[in-house]
Amino acid sequence: MTYTQLAVLGVVCAVVLDVWVLRTRLLGRKVFWVTYAILFGFQLLTNAVLSGPGVDRYAAASSLGSGEVVFLGEGRIAYAPVEDLLFGFALVVATLSLWVWWGRRGLQR
């Protein structure tokens, strides 16, 4: 599978986990989207710091775009592939969904 396919699969799995498996329904809450907007800003900043100067390198054939490292365009946002944003979204949704689910069951103590 390509990096793009894995990123989309990660988002689909996280949404299924939130909506149908754990039934936490975080994606329908305003507080989630406000929290995610804050995290998204820091993810863009981190991507720019790591991918801009070449600390992180990605294989051009496995992600969207030509592989040229630009700030915006060529399948990149803040120098990193768009797929990084998808993986970040999936990670945040899955983690918060599990946190809420465990909290409702008293396993958070």
Secondary structure, 3 states (H helix, E strand, C coil): CCHHHHHHHHHHHHHHHHHHHCCCCHHHCHHHHHHHHHHHHHHHHHHHHHHCCCCCCCCHHHCCCCCCCCCEECCEECCEEHHHHHHHHHHHHHHHHHHHHHHHCCCCC
